[in-house]
Amino acid sequence: MNQHLLPALAQQHVAELRDRATGGRRSNRDRVARPSLRVRTGWTLVNLGLRLVTGQGQGLARQPRTADSC
């Protein structure tokens, strides 16, 4: 066996044992940090406001209307 594979196999085996021991749940150190709901909502509102100011979010309002649609 390649001498460089043995440590990698040992680490993989230890990771599998830890995974089985926790029942497949992810630990806090495995979780990826995500912004909170408040932060995501705030940035969504900022993006919405910017689209309204720049006129990118108007879609149907920019299409010309025919005379009989009034």
C-alpha positions in Angstrom: 0.0 0.0 0.0 1.2 3.5 -0.7 2.6 5.2 2.4 0.7 8.4 1.6 -2.7 6.7 1.5 -2.6 5.2 5.0 -3.1 8.6 6.8 -5.8 9.6 4.4 -7.6 6.3 4.9 -7.3 6.7 8.7 -8.8 10.2 8.6 -11.6 8.9 6.4 -12.3 6.0 8.7 -12.3 8.3 11.8 -14.7 10.7 10.0 -17.1 7.8 9.2 -17.0 6.6 12.8 -17.8 10.1 14.1 -20.6 10.4 11.6 -22.1 7.1 12.8 -21.7 8.2 16.4 -23.6 11.4 15.9 -26.4 9.5 14.0 -25.7 11.4 10.7 -26.4 14.8 12.3 -24.0 17.6 11.4 -22.0 19.2 14.2 -21.7 22.9 14.7 -18.2 22.9 13.2 -19.4 21.2 10.0 -22.2 23.8 9.4 -21.6 26.6 6.9 -22.1 30.0 8.3 -25.2 31.6 6.8 -26.5 35.1 7.3 -29.5 35.4 9.6 -33.0 35.8 8.2 -33.0 39.5 9.3 -29.8 40.2 7.3 -31.1 38.3 4.2 -34.5 40.1 4.4 -32.7 43.5 4.8 -30.6 42.9 1.7 -33.6 41.7 -0.3 -35.4 45.0 0.5 -32.3 47.0 -0.4 -32.2 45.2 -3.8 -35.9 45.7 -4.3 -35.6 49.4 -3.6 -32.7 49.8 -6.0 -34.6 48.0 -8.7 -37.6 50.3 -8.2 -35.3 53.4 -8.3 -33.5 52.4 -11.4 -36.7 51.3 -13.2 -35.5 47.7 -13.8 -38.5 46.1 -12.0 -41.4 47.7 -13.8 -41.9 45.0 -16.4 -45.4 45.5 -17.7 -45.7 49.2 -16.9 -43.1 50.0 -19.6 -44.9 48.3 -22.4 -46.9 50.6 -24.7 -50.7 50.2 -24.5 -53.1 50.1 -27.4 -55.9 52.6 -27.6 -58.6 50.0 -27.0 -57.0 48.8 -23.7 -58.1 51.9 -21.8 
